[in-house]
Amino acid sequence: MITNAEKAVLFLLSLDEQAAANVVRELGEHELRKLRAVASTMREVPAGALDDTFRDFLQRSASAVAVPRGGLPYLRRLSAGALGEQRAREIFEDGVTSPIARLEGAPSDAVAALLEKEPPQLVAAVLARMDPSHAANILNAMTPERQSTVVRHVGAMTELPAKVLEDVALALANELPTSDASTLVSVDGIARAAELLKAAGREASTAILSAIEANDVQMAGDVRQAMFTFEDLRRLDSKAMRELLREVPSERLTTALKGVSQELLNAVFSGLSQRAAELLRDDLELLGKVKKSELETARREIVEVALRLESEGRIDLGREGE
């Protein structure tokens, strides 16, 4: 007979890696250390042990199923992804005016003055949860130095405590968020920072990104990438497209164009001669399956070229609303 701990190790090793990772995320540090100790001493198991392990699992799961930790925040993240942040906020806050909604409805300069007293990490958390247009108005009311510091913190976010806004909520109204302080909400900091800067306008975003770049070149580059995607190249006119394509190796262009919209393809073809366009069409038809990582790398490289050419004043990327 094998022990329950040995069964657990055997069960995990038999799963697909992604499925096993989801199980491991639910385990505590003590449980993982125990499994590590068992796994380090396991050399062989009796014949049929795996069948017995799965049979035991099925019997136990027939009478009770464990509920994963963090079910509520996970459900909220799923809802935000499927329905959008605003709709998810309405559903999960039962129609009650939230502290964030109150911040969004208050005068931007008043909110900026209030946030001026708070640490930049907290200000970043607040702005990351807001509608980008409201957040941008508040950001514009801050000093340039404060702006770059806050956006840098927004870009560095991956998740934040749902109750982190409590102090700001108390300053605006005597009403606290009801979420558990340990609850985490998923935040794509780079994407939120990009949305915020796009809403702030080109002049403000350029100044803020320059200030961020002085402290964190990687983040500044990531935010610029998020502000302008590969698909956005469809907005280039034929002259700008020709200028861009002169700087892009043909094999990287072919890879990057795999699976793009017809609108973007038309824009690219407009920057090529008829002969070059025909050759590109042939290459795309012959191109086999492309790895996602290779596709993303090729697209990122081309966007970087486009952003460089824009900074040099050689092309206009035709950004709207900036």
Backbone bond lengths (Angstrom), bond angles and torsions (degrees), N, CA, C in turn:
res aa  C-N    CA-C-N  psi(-1)  N-CA   C-N-CA  omega(-1)  CA-C   N-CA-C  phi
1 M - - - 1.472 - - 1.537 110.07 -
2 I 1.322 115.96 145.65 1.464 119.40 176.22 1.527 108.67 -108.41
3 T 1.319 117.02 154.98 1.455 121.80 -177.74 1.528 110.95 -75.67
4 N 1.335 115.25 166.54 1.466 119.60 177.82 1.528 111.09 -62.29
5 A 1.338 116.68 -36.89 1.469 119.72 178.67 1.520 110.33 -64.90
6 E 1.314 116.68 -39.90 1.463 120.02 177.64 1.522 111.01 -66.18
7 K 1.343 114.99 -37.83 1.470 118.84 175.73 1.535 110.72 -60.97
8 A 1.329 114.93 -40.84 1.473 118.90 -179.11 1.525 110.62 -62.93
9 V 1.329 116.58 -44.33 1.465 120.00 178.73 1.521 110.41 -63.13
10 L 1.327 116.45 -45.55 1.458 121.42 -179.68 1.525 110.80 -61.54
11 F 1.326 116.23 -40.63 1.463 121.47 179.61 1.533 110.73 -63.05
12 L 1.330 116.57 -46.12 1.460 120.47 -179.82 1.527 111.58 -63.55
13 L 1.328 116.39 -41.28 1.462 119.91 -178.56 1.523 112.48 -67.93
14 S 1.319 116.53 -20.90 1.471 119.82 -178.49 1.525 112.39 -87.33
15 L 1.334 116.81 -11.73 1.464 120.81 -176.56 1.515 111.66 -85.23
16 D 1.325 114.94 158.99 1.455 120.75 168.06 1.527 108.16 -59.62
17 E 1.330 116.54 145.59 1.466 120.52 -174.47 1.521 112.83 -56.21
18 Q 1.342 117.39 -42.05 1.456 119.98 -179.13 1.522 111.17 -66.13
19 A 1.339 116.04 -41.42 1.465 119.88 178.57 1.517 110.42 -64.89
20 A 1.344 116.97 -41.78 1.458 120.61 178.85 1.523 111.04 -63.21
21 A 1.345 116.56 -37.91 1.469 120.42 179.61 1.523 111.14 -62.40
22 N 1.328 116.61 -38.46 1.472 120.18 178.94 1.523 110.88 -64.78
23 V 1.340 116.93 -35.29 1.462 120.34 177.73 1.526 110.40 -69.78
24 V 1.323 116.06 -45.00 1.467 120.95 -177.87 1.528 111.01 -60.17
25 R 1.347 116.96 -34.69 1.466 119.95 179.86 1.526 112.28 -61.15
26 E 1.338 116.73 -23.79 1.464 121.04 -178.40 1.528 112.53 -86.77
27 L 1.331 117.81 -6.37 1.464 121.65 -176.39 1.521 111.16 -91.90
28 G 1.316 114.78 146.85 1.447 120.42 176.25 1.521 111.29 -83.49
29 E 1.328 115.72 170.15 1.470 120.17 -178.88 1.518 111.54 -60.99
30 H 1.347 116.49 -41.14 1.469 120.52 -179.85 1.523 110.56 -62.28
31 E 1.333 116.54 -42.50 1.465 120.60 -179.07 1.522 110.79 -65.18
32 L 1.333 116.87 -40.87 1.458 120.50 179.86 1.531 111.73 -66.48
33 R 1.324 116.35 -39.02 1.462 119.09 177.89 1.526 110.90 -63.64
34 K 1.326 115.84 -38.08 1.466 120.44 178.77 1.531 110.47 -64.49
35 L 1.333 116.41 -43.77 1.459 120.17 178.88 1.527 111.26 -65.88
36 R 1.343 116.17 -36.94 1.466 119.70 177.92 1.517 110.64 -61.40
37 A 1.348 116.10 -43.34 1.460 120.37 -179.70 1.528 111.04 -62.91
38 V 1.321 116.02 -41.23 1.466 120.15 179.97 1.521 110.63 -67.76
39 A 1.347 116.51 -45.20 1.459 120.71 -177.24 1.532 111.41 -62.79
40 S 1.341 117.06 -32.70 1.465 120.28 -177.42 1.521 112.33 -70.25
41 T 1.349 117.04 -19.28 1.470 120.32 -178.25 1.523 112.86 -106.33
42 M 1.326 118.04 -9.39 1.463 120.53 -179.41 1.524 110.80 -75.26
43 R 1.279 116.88 127.80 1.451 121.36 178.34 1.537 111.00 -119.15
44 E 1.343 116.00 -41.28 1.460 120.77 177.85 1.514 108.80 -152.29
45 V 1.303 116.55 157.76 1.468 122.02 179.51 1.523 107.90 -129.56
46 P 1.335 116.75 155.82 1.459 119.61 -178.92 1.525 111.64 -61.72
47 A 1.320 116.52 151.52 1.462 121.23 176.11 1.525 108.67 -58.81
48 G 1.283 116.61 137.13 1.462 121.11 179.79 1.508 113.78 85.18
49 A 1.345 117.50 0.41 1.464 120.36 -178.08 1.516 111.44 -63.13
50 L 1.340 116.81 -37.73 1.459 119.60 -179.53 1.525 110.79 -66.69
51 D 1.332 116.59 -40.94 1.469 119.64 176.84 1.523 110.61 -61.55
52 D 1.336 116.11 -42.41 1.471 119.82 179.15 1.532 110.79 -64.20
53 T 1.322 115.76 -37.54 1.465 120.08 -179.55 1.526 111.01 -64.25
54 F 1.317 116.61 -47.00 1.463 119.97 179.24 1.528 111.30 -66.82
55 R 1.329 117.08 -36.52 1.470 120.12 178.79 1.525 110.28 -63.99
56 D 1.355 115.39 -42.01 1.459 120.22 177.64 1.526 110.69 -63.06
57 F 1.333 116.07 -41.86 1.472 120.57 179.18 1.529 111.06 -61.28
58 L 1.321 116.69 -45.19 1.469 120.47 -178.90 1.519 111.31 -65.33
59 Q 1.329 117.06 -38.15 1.461 119.79 178.99 1.520 111.32 -65.64
60 R 1.337 115.87 -42.90 1.469 119.86 179.67 1.526 111.55 -66.94
61 S 1.334 116.31 -41.71 1.467 119.41 -177.56 1.516 112.12 -72.02
62 A 1.323 117.33 -17.95 1.463 119.69 178.15 1.525 111.31 -71.89
63 S 1.338 116.87 -25.48 1.460 120.45 -178.31 1.514 113.14 -101.42
64 A 1.333 117.13 -24.66 1.474 120.36 -179.77 1.514 109.50 -159.82
65 V 1.332 115.30 142.55 1.459 121.51 177.99 1.519 108.80 -122.25
66 A 1.306 116.68 128.48 1.465 120.48 179.69 1.521 109.96 -70.87
67 V 1.319 115.94 138.35 1.459 121.29 175.99 1.514 108.10 -92.81
68 P 1.329 119.51 124.71 1.467 121.21 -178.60 1.515 111.79 -59.10
69 R 1.319 115.62 145.32 1.459 119.07 174.78 1.514 109.85 -66.63
70 G 1.323 114.55 150.07 1.457 118.39 177.81 1.516 113.21 74.14
71 G 1.353 116.82 28.65 1.460 119.64 -177.20 1.511 113.49 -62.05
72 L 1.344 116.80 -39.90 1.463 120.11 -177.94 1.529 112.49 -65.68
73 P 1.347 119.01 -50.56 1.472 117.57 178.73 1.524 112.42 -63.90
74 Y 1.349 115.93 -33.03 1.465 118.54 178.67 1.517 110.04 -65.28
75 L 1.344 116.37 -43.16 1.454 120.40 178.57 1.519 110.75 -63.22
76 R 1.348 116.35 -37.26 1.461 119.04 179.40 1.529 111.20 -66.63
77 R 1.359 116.19 -40.95 1.459 119.69 178.78 1.520 111.17 -63.06
78 L 1.340 116.10 -40.69 1.460 119.52 177.14 1.524 110.76 -61.51
79 S 1.331 115.82 -42.73 1.463 120.36 -178.92 1.517 111.41 -65.62
80 A 1.334 116.51 -40.77 1.463 119.91 178.83 1.524 110.89 -63.45
81 G 1.337 115.99 -39.12 1.454 119.38 178.98 1.512 112.78 -68.24
82 A 1.341 116.19 -35.43 1.466 120.34 -177.06 1.525 112.68 -85.33
83 L 1.332 116.80 -36.28 1.463 120.78 -172.06 1.523 113.25 -111.42
84 G 1.317 117.84 -13.27 1.451 120.38 -174.74 1.520 110.44 97.83
85 E 1.346 116.28 151.08 1.459 121.63 -176.01 1.524 112.45 -61.12
86 Q 1.331 117.68 -42.37 1.459 120.42 -176.66 1.520 111.31 -63.00
87 R 1.343 117.02 -45.76 1.465 120.74 -179.10 1.518 110.91 -66.42
88 A 1.341 116.22 -41.10 1.457 119.85 178.95 1.526 110.76 -62.93
89 R 1.330 115.70 -39.33 1.461 120.13 178.99 1.529 110.35 -61.64
90 E 1.326 116.88 -42.68 1.461 121.01 179.89 1.525 111.38 -62.80
91 I 1.345 115.90 -41.84 1.467 120.30 -177.63 1.522 111.34 -69.36
92 F 1.334 117.18 -46.46 1.452 120.36 -172.82 1.524 113.26 -81.98
93 E 1.310 117.48 -9.30 1.464 119.31 176.43 1.512 112.11 -110.72
94 D 1.348 116.23 12.46 1.453 122.78 173.50 1.518 114.32 52.48
95 G 1.324 116.26 34.50 1.457 119.90 175.69 1.514 114.40 76.40
96 V 1.347 117.74 -1.23 1.459 120.61 179.22 1.521 108.94 -75.48
97 T 1.307 117.14 138.20 1.465 120.52 178.35 1.517 109.18 -63.90
98 S 1.299 117.05 115.68 1.462 121.74 -175.28 1.521 110.51 -83.52
99 P 1.336 116.33 162.67 1.466 119.28 175.79 1.522 111.67 -57.06
100 I 1.339 117.40 -37.74 1.456 120.48 179.09 1.525 110.18 -64.00
101 A 1.338 116.69 -43.33 1.466 119.92 179.20 1.522 110.50 -62.05
102 R 1.318 117.00 -37.05 1.466 119.92 178.42 1.524 110.90 -66.77
103 L 1.318 116.50 -39.46 1.462 120.07 176.52 1.524 110.54 -62.43
104 E 1.326 116.37 -42.50 1.459 120.61 -179.05 1.528 111.60 -65.23
105 G 1.335 116.45 -31.69 1.449 119.84 -177.83 1.517 114.40 -85.63
106 A 1.323 116.61 -11.90 1.468 120.84 -178.37 1.527 110.39 -82.88
107 P 1.329 118.67 158.49 1.467 121.51 176.41 1.521 110.74 -56.63
108 S 1.318 116.07 135.47 1.466 120.77 -175.19 1.521 112.51 -59.63
109 D 1.344 116.75 -42.32 1.461 118.87 -177.83 1.522 111.65 -67.15
110 A 1.354 115.81 -32.92 1.459 119.10 178.73 1.522 110.75 -68.77
111 V 1.322 116.25 -41.16 1.461 120.14 178.49 1.530 109.90 -66.31
112 A 1.336 116.39 -41.49 1.464 120.23 179.30 1.527 110.65 -61.43
113 A 1.326 116.09 -40.10 1.465 120.29 179.06 1.524 110.68 -64.90
114 L 1.341 115.71 -39.51 1.461 120.07 178.11 1.534 110.42 -65.60
115 L 1.324 116.39 -44.90 1.455 120.84 -177.64 1.520 112.61 -71.07
116 E 1.330 116.83 -19.85 1.457 120.75 179.34 1.525 110.85 -60.14
117 K 1.330 115.91 -26.07 1.465 120.78 -178.56 1.529 112.09 -84.08
118 E 1.334 116.48 -10.05 1.451 120.88 -174.73 1.527 111.51 -98.17
119 P 1.337 117.53 156.06 1.472 119.96 176.68 1.519 110.53 -64.72
120 P 1.342 117.54 149.07 1.466 120.35 -176.11 1.526 113.59 -59.49
121 Q 1.352 117.66 -29.63 1.459 119.75 178.41 1.529 110.91 -62.60
122 L 1.349 116.07 -40.51 1.458 120.19 179.53 1.519 110.53 -70.39
123 V 1.325 116.60 -40.74 1.467 120.29 178.62 1.527 109.64 -61.41
124 A 1.326 116.36 -42.44 1.466 120.72 178.49 1.519 110.68 -61.22
125 A 1.339 117.10 -41.32 1.460 120.89 179.56 1.521 110.93 -62.20
126 V 1.328 115.96 -40.87 1.457 120.63 179.66 1.527 110.95 -64.64
127 L 1.324 116.98 -50.79 1.462 121.06 -177.38 1.525 111.79 -65.11
128 A 1.331 116.92 -33.31 1.467 120.36 -179.46 1.520 111.88 -66.59
129 R 1.332 117.35 -24.71 1.459 120.65 -179.77 1.521 112.69 -90.60
130 M 1.326 117.38 -10.01 1.457 121.14 -176.56 1.519 112.39 -86.92
131 D 1.318 115.15 163.60 1.451 120.78 167.94 1.534 107.26 -61.77
132 P 1.344 118.03 132.65 1.473 120.29 -174.98 1.518 114.78 -53.97
133 S 1.318 118.09 -36.00 1.468 119.21 -178.43 1.519 111.49 -67.29
134 H 1.340 117.22 -41.40 1.465 120.36 177.25 1.531 110.09 -67.13
135 A 1.341 115.57 -42.70 1.464 119.86 -179.38 1.524 110.92 -62.77
136 A 1.331 116.52 -38.61 1.466 120.48 -179.39 1.528 110.91 -65.11
137 N 1.324 117.43 -38.94 1.470 120.48 178.42 1.520 110.63 -62.28
138 I 1.326 116.12 -40.39 1.464 120.44 178.39 1.518 109.99 -68.23
139 L 1.326 116.17 -42.10 1.465 120.57 178.98 1.523 111.03 -59.81
140 N 1.322 116.82 -42.85 1.460 121.28 -179.13 1.519 113.04 -64.25
141 A 1.336 115.68 -20.64 1.466 119.43 179.02 1.522 112.41 -85.39
142 M 1.333 117.11 -1.65 1.458 121.53 -179.87 1.526 110.29 -95.71
143 T 1.307 116.06 166.66 1.466 120.85 177.38 1.532 108.98 -70.66
144 P 1.336 118.01 154.40 1.472 120.54 179.32 1.527 113.61 -55.23
145 E 1.316 116.85 -41.92 1.470 120.28 -179.53 1.521 110.24 -64.04
146 R 1.338 116.16 -42.30 1.462 120.93 179.18 1.527 110.05 -65.21
147 Q 1.321 117.23 -39.18 1.462 121.70 -179.01 1.526 111.15 -58.03
148 S 1.340 116.67 -51.15 1.467 119.49 -176.65 1.522 111.43 -65.81
149 T 1.330 116.90 -37.60 1.468 120.58 179.10 1.523 110.75 -63.25
150 V 1.329 116.12 -44.77 1.465 120.92 -178.45 1.527 110.96 -66.15
151 V 1.322 117.08 -46.69 1.471 119.71 -178.51 1.523 110.60 -64.41
152 R 1.323 116.90 -34.45 1.465 119.58 177.03 1.531 110.60 -62.36
153 H 1.319 116.80 -39.78 1.466 120.35 177.27 1.529 111.29 -69.09
154 V 1.331 117.31 -36.45 1.465 119.91 176.57 1.526 109.61 -61.46
155 G 1.314 116.42 -46.20 1.459 120.43 -178.62 1.515 113.53 -62.66
156 A 1.330 117.29 -26.14 1.465 121.09 -177.86 1.522 112.95 -84.93
157 M 1.329 117.77 -5.44 1.458 120.45 -175.07 1.526 112.70 -76.60
158 T 1.329 114.71 144.30 1.461 121.51 168.33 1.524 110.14 -125.22
159 E 1.307 116.56 -32.11 1.461 121.39 173.66 1.519 108.24 -158.98
160 L 1.320 116.90 161.72 1.458 120.28 -178.97 1.515 109.86 -149.58
161 P 1.345 117.93 151.85 1.453 120.60 178.56 1.520 110.99 -64.19
162 A 1.329 116.74 132.25 1.455 120.27 -176.49 1.530 111.49 -63.73
163 K 1.338 117.62 -25.38 1.455 120.73 -177.86 1.528 112.70 -93.71
164 V 1.347 116.18 9.92 1.461 119.93 -177.27 1.525 111.47 -66.58
165 L 1.331 117.32 -18.52 1.461 120.88 -179.01 1.532 112.77 -86.42
166 E 1.311 117.97 4.83 1.462 120.86 -172.99 1.525 113.63 -58.47
167 D 1.329 117.58 -45.36 1.467 120.37 -177.72 1.525 111.43 -62.98
168 V 1.342 116.13 -41.67 1.459 119.38 179.30 1.522 109.96 -67.12
169 A 1.325 117.34 -39.80 1.464 120.36 178.87 1.522 110.86 -61.97
170 L 1.333 116.63 -39.76 1.463 120.53 179.13 1.521 111.35 -64.41
171 A 1.338 116.60 -34.22 1.458 120.64 -179.59 1.520 111.30 -69.41
172 L 1.326 118.10 -27.34 1.456 121.76 -178.29 1.523 112.32 -95.27
173 A 1.292 117.13 -35.30 1.467 120.47 -178.80 1.514 108.33 -157.23
174 N 1.303 115.65 154.05 1.458 120.66 -178.07 1.525 109.09 -83.62
175 E 1.356 114.97 58.56 1.464 121.04 -178.51 1.520 108.65 -142.09
176 L 1.303 116.23 126.00 1.461 120.68 -176.62 1.519 110.43 -99.93
177 P 1.356 117.73 151.42 1.464 120.64 171.32 1.527 108.96 -63.50
178 T 1.299 117.74 146.36 1.454 121.64 -176.02 1.512 112.69 -94.11
179 S 1.343 117.22 -7.09 1.461 119.66 -177.03 1.516 110.59 -68.59
180 D 1.298 116.30 147.87 1.452 122.82 175.03 1.522 109.33 -62.47
181 A 1.323 116.47 139.84 1.470 119.90 -177.64 1.521 112.57 -63.32
182 S 1.347 116.08 -22.70 1.463 118.28 -179.25 1.515 112.61 -85.26
183 T 1.336 116.69 -8.15 1.457 119.78 -179.38 1.516 110.49 -69.85
184 L 1.310 116.87 136.57 1.452 121.65 179.11 1.512 110.18 -116.46
185 V 1.302 116.14 139.91 1.460 120.62 175.04 1.523 107.67 -113.23
186 S 1.308 115.81 138.83 1.451 120.40 -177.87 1.526 110.50 -72.10
187 V 1.312 116.03 135.64 1.465 121.34 179.67 1.519 109.12 -133.97
188 D 1.303 116.85 125.33 1.462 121.15 171.47 1.518 106.04 -92.08
189 G 1.329 114.77 91.72 1.457 120.05 -172.67 1.514 113.95 -60.02
190 I 1.322 117.13 -42.32 1.464 120.47 -179.05 1.528 110.13 -63.29
191 A 1.333 116.10 -44.73 1.468 119.87 -179.54 1.522 111.25 -64.59
192 R 1.335 116.49 -41.18 1.467 120.02 -179.83 1.530 110.46 -67.20
193 A 1.332 116.53 -40.49 1.466 119.90 178.03 1.521 110.35 -62.82
194 A 1.339 116.34 -39.62 1.465 120.41 179.21 1.523 111.02 -64.89
195 E 1.336 116.78 -43.39 1.467 120.34 178.75 1.522 110.92 -62.42
196 L 1.327 114.79 -41.81 1.466 119.94 -179.10 1.530 110.32 -62.00
197 L 1.328 116.74 -46.31 1.463 120.14 -178.08 1.527 111.92 -69.55
198 K 1.322 117.96 -35.35 1.459 120.40 177.32 1.533 110.12 -62.70
199 A 1.336 115.06 -39.46 1.458 119.33 179.38 1.525 111.39 -72.08
200 A 1.332 117.10 -25.41 1.465 120.77 -177.94 1.526 112.50 -74.79
201 G 1.330 117.20 -19.66 1.458 119.98 179.90 1.511 111.66 102.83
202 R 1.355 115.68 159.27 1.462 120.65 -172.67 1.522 112.48 -64.76
203 E 1.321 116.74 -44.98 1.476 119.70 -176.14 1.520 111.13 -62.08
204 A 1.341 115.86 -48.14 1.461 119.65 -179.33 1.522 111.14 -66.33
205 S 1.340 117.07 -43.16 1.461 120.04 -177.26 1.522 111.39 -65.92
206 T 1.330 117.28 -37.04 1.466 120.43 178.67 1.526 110.91 -63.50
207 A 1.328 115.93 -44.19 1.473 119.93 -179.81 1.523 110.98 -65.94
208 I 1.333 116.60 -41.80 1.466 120.36 -178.73 1.524 110.65 -66.92
209 L 1.323 117.15 -43.38 1.465 120.58 179.86 1.520 111.56 -64.36
210 S 1.311 116.97 -36.89 1.466 120.19 177.56 1.523 110.92 -63.36
211 A 1.333 115.42 -39.74 1.465 119.50 178.98 1.531 110.80 -68.91
212 I 1.335 116.87 -39.06 1.465 120.24 177.79 1.523 110.64 -65.02
213 E 1.335 115.90 -40.45 1.458 121.06 -177.94 1.519 111.96 -60.57
214 A 1.322 116.59 -30.54 1.465 120.38 179.50 1.521 111.45 -65.79
215 N 1.345 116.29 -24.13 1.464 120.87 -179.31 1.519 113.24 -107.67
216 D 1.329 116.57 -29.83 1.467 120.08 -174.87 1.527 108.84 -149.73
217 V 1.317 116.18 92.27 1.464 121.44 -177.40 1.524 111.00 -63.42
218 Q 1.343 116.65 -40.85 1.465 120.74 -177.59 1.524 111.12 -62.20
219 M 1.338 116.34 -46.37 1.460 118.72 -178.94 1.522 111.21 -64.78
220 A 1.322 116.93 -42.12 1.464 119.69 179.24 1.520 110.15 -58.86
221 G 1.333 116.54 -42.35 1.455 120.17 178.45 1.511 112.62 -65.28
222 D 1.345 116.54 -41.13 1.469 120.47 179.26 1.522 111.54 -63.99
223 V 1.330 116.39 -40.89 1.466 119.79 179.97 1.525 110.37 -67.31
224 R 1.335 116.90 -41.48 1.471 119.85 177.16 1.527 110.20 -59.86
225 Q 1.334 115.77 -41.70 1.466 119.98 178.45 1.521 110.54 -60.49
226 A 1.333 116.59 -43.37 1.458 120.41 -177.92 1.530 111.88 -69.60
227 M 1.333 116.55 -27.24 1.465 119.95 179.87 1.527 111.82 -74.61
228 F 1.328 116.71 -22.88 1.460 119.95 -179.34 1.521 108.09 -138.19
229 T 1.317 117.88 113.04 1.452 122.73 -176.41 1.525 111.29 -95.05
230 F 1.309 115.85 167.51 1.458 121.09 179.32 1.524 111.00 -59.93
231 E 1.320 116.47 -40.61 1.465 120.48 -179.30 1.526 111.37 -63.88
232 D 1.337 117.52 -25.66 1.462 121.13 179.16 1.527 112.78 -66.01
233 L 1.333 117.14 -14.27 1.463 120.29 178.43 1.524 111.74 -63.48
234 R 1.307 116.88 -14.52 1.475 119.98 178.37 1.523 111.34 -63.27
235 R 1.335 117.25 -18.45 1.462 120.39 -178.70 1.526 113.08 -81.88
236 L 1.331 117.40 -7.92 1.468 119.76 -179.46 1.526 110.73 -71.60
237 D 1.329 116.12 139.95 1.461 118.76 173.41 1.528 108.54 -78.63
238 S 1.338 116.85 173.35 1.456 120.90 -173.52 1.531 112.13 -62.79
239 K 1.330 117.02 -35.34 1.464 120.31 -179.66 1.520 110.62 -66.44
240 A 1.329 116.53 -47.31 1.463 120.28 179.33 1.529 110.51 -65.04
241 M 1.330 116.67 -37.57 1.459 120.25 179.17 1.524 111.05 -63.72
242 R 1.326 116.81 -41.35 1.468 119.63 177.84 1.530 110.79 -60.74
243 E 1.317 115.49 -43.16 1.460 120.55 179.61 1.529 110.63 -61.17
244 L 1.316 115.80 -41.75 1.464 120.38 179.79 1.525 111.28 -66.52
245 L 1.341 116.34 -46.87 1.462 120.14 -174.75 1.520 112.67 -65.80
246 R 1.336 117.27 -23.62 1.469 120.02 176.36 1.534 110.96 -63.74
247 E 1.329 115.55 -24.42 1.463 120.62 -175.40 1.532 112.48 -97.92
248 V 1.328 117.11 -2.25 1.465 120.84 -173.34 1.527 110.61 -112.36
249 P 1.336 118.83 124.19 1.473 121.48 175.68 1.527 110.36 -59.74
250 S 1.317 116.76 139.38 1.461 120.83 -174.74 1.519 112.82 -60.65
251 E 1.346 117.49 -36.19 1.468 119.11 -178.38 1.526 111.18 -69.33
252 R 1.350 117.71 -34.09 1.469 120.33 177.71 1.514 110.45 -70.47
253 L 1.334 116.38 -36.32 1.463 120.32 178.19 1.521 110.23 -64.19
254 T 1.325 116.75 -45.02 1.472 120.32 -179.90 1.519 110.67 -60.07
255 T 1.318 116.97 -45.29 1.468 120.78 178.64 1.523 111.04 -60.67
256 A 1.334 116.76 -46.88 1.465 121.67 -176.00 1.524 112.43 -64.61
257 L 1.331 117.63 -28.69 1.460 121.50 -175.83 1.528 113.52 -83.74
258 K 1.315 116.96 -3.36 1.460 120.38 179.67 1.527 110.11 -60.83
259 G 1.331 116.92 117.22 1.462 121.45 174.85 1.513 116.32 79.99
260 V 1.339 119.53 12.52 1.467 120.37 -179.84 1.522 110.79 -81.02
261 S 1.306 115.84 171.90 1.462 121.09 -179.38 1.528 111.26 -70.56
262 Q 1.331 115.47 156.34 1.458 119.96 178.06 1.516 110.53 -64.16
263 E 1.330 116.34 -31.07 1.468 120.62 179.90 1.528 110.68 -62.66
264 L 1.331 116.35 -42.44 1.463 119.55 178.79 1.525 110.32 -69.46
265 L 1.325 117.12 -39.99 1.465 119.95 177.45 1.523 110.98 -58.79
266 N 1.329 116.10 -43.38 1.473 119.94 179.46 1.519 111.05 -61.78
267 A 1.340 115.37 -39.36 1.467 119.21 179.61 1.528 110.45 -64.66
268 V 1.321 116.79 -41.19 1.468 120.75 178.82 1.525 110.45 -65.52
269 F 1.329 116.54 -45.18 1.464 120.30 -179.85 1.529 111.62 -61.33
270 S 1.349 116.24 -30.04 1.466 119.45 -179.56 1.524 111.70 -66.43
271 G 1.321 116.77 -20.98 1.454 120.40 -179.99 1.514 113.14 -95.30
272 L 1.335 117.13 6.04 1.460 121.66 -178.86 1.521 110.89 -117.56
273 S 1.306 115.24 157.35 1.462 119.07 171.61 1.530 108.38 -70.84
274 Q 1.307 116.21 164.33 1.460 120.14 -179.19 1.532 111.08 -58.47
275 R 1.326 116.31 -41.61 1.461 120.78 -179.77 1.527 110.98 -65.67
276 A 1.323 116.57 -45.49 1.466 120.41 -179.74 1.523 111.12 -64.56
277 A 1.338 116.33 -36.71 1.462 120.12 178.63 1.528 110.70 -65.04
278 E 1.327 116.73 -40.30 1.466 120.71 179.04 1.527 110.62 -64.52
279 L 1.328 116.55 -41.77 1.460 120.18 178.27 1.532 111.19 -63.02
280 L 1.336 116.19 -40.06 1.459 120.29 179.41 1.527 110.74 -65.27
281 R 1.341 116.80 -41.68 1.471 119.87 176.93 1.521 110.83 -59.47
282 D 1.346 116.36 -43.36 1.463 120.42 179.15 1.529 110.88 -62.53
283 D 1.327 116.19 -43.16 1.470 120.20 -179.90 1.523 110.97 -62.52
284 L 1.333 116.40 -39.81 1.468 120.15 179.85 1.525 111.30 -66.53
285 E 1.327 116.85 -37.47 1.463 120.18 179.36 1.526 111.11 -67.77
286 L 1.331 116.83 -33.32 1.463 121.06 -178.32 1.527 112.76 -85.14
287 L 1.324 115.80 -16.37 1.462 120.08 -176.71 1.532 110.24 -67.57
288 G 1.315 115.55 127.13 1.459 120.20 178.49 1.514 112.27 -83.15
289 K 1.306 115.69 -156.91 1.458 120.94 -179.36 1.524 110.23 -68.33
290 V 1.314 115.66 136.91 1.466 121.20 -179.23 1.525 108.99 -115.35
291 K 1.330 116.45 133.78 1.458 119.93 177.19 1.526 110.34 -62.71
292 K 1.310 114.71 142.33 1.466 119.18 -178.93 1.521 111.57 -57.70
293 S 1.331 116.99 -41.61 1.467 120.43 -178.88 1.527 110.90 -63.51
294 E 1.332 116.46 -39.15 1.466 120.29 179.62 1.523 110.41 -69.19
295 L 1.326 116.40 -38.66 1.461 121.69 178.49 1.529 110.42 -62.51
296 E 1.331 115.99 -48.23 1.458 121.00 -178.32 1.526 111.35 -64.80
297 T 1.328 116.58 -37.62 1.463 120.33 179.33 1.520 111.05 -64.76
298 A 1.331 116.32 -44.47 1.466 120.52 179.91 1.525 110.79 -62.81
299 R 1.310 116.69 -43.19 1.467 120.08 179.72 1.518 111.16 -65.84
300 R 1.332 116.30 -41.54 1.456 119.27 179.54 1.523 111.25 -62.58
301 E 1.325 116.84 -40.80 1.463 120.60 179.25 1.526 111.25 -60.67
302 I 1.336 116.38 -41.33 1.467 119.95 -178.60 1.528 110.93 -69.60
303 V 1.344 116.26 -39.56 1.465 119.39 177.17 1.523 110.08 -63.11
304 E 1.338 117.06 -39.74 1.468 120.32 177.82 1.530 110.96 -60.63
305 V 1.339 116.29 -39.91 1.466 120.10 177.17 1.525 109.82 -63.13
306 A 1.351 116.65 -44.79 1.461 120.96 -179.42 1.526 111.31 -61.06
307 L 1.329 116.25 -43.12 1.464 120.11 179.75 1.532 111.15 -65.67
308 R 1.340 115.68 -37.43 1.472 118.90 177.69 1.524 111.11 -65.14
309 L 1.321 115.93 -43.36 1.466 119.31 -179.98 1.527 110.81 -64.80
310 E 1.330 116.85 -35.38 1.463 119.37 177.46 1.520 110.60 -66.60
311 S 1.339 116.24 -41.85 1.471 119.44 -179.86 1.519 111.55 -65.03
312 E 1.332 116.28 -27.65 1.463 121.16 178.22 1.523 111.95 -85.53
313 G 1.326 117.22 -2.01 1.454 121.38 178.81 1.510 114.10 76.64
314 R 1.323 117.18 17.28 1.460 120.09 -176.52 1.530 113.01 -89.70
315 I 1.334 117.43 -24.39 1.457 120.67 176.42 1.515 109.78 -139.99
316 D 1.323 115.01 160.16 1.466 122.36 174.94 1.524 106.31 -113.10
317 L 1.335 116.79 119.79 1.446 119.97 -177.66 1.520 113.48 -79.37
318 G 1.324 116.50 -0.28 1.458 120.10 174.07 1.513 114.26 61.04
319 R 1.336 115.71 38.71 1.456 118.58 -179.57 1.514 110.05 -69.40
320 E 1.330 114.50 135.59 1.465 119.86 -177.52 1.528 109.09 -94.64
321 G 1.313 114.43 144.37 1.458 120.36 174.24 1.511 114.11 69.28
322 E 1.347 117.25 20.13 1.468 119.11 179.86 1.518 110.35 -119.82
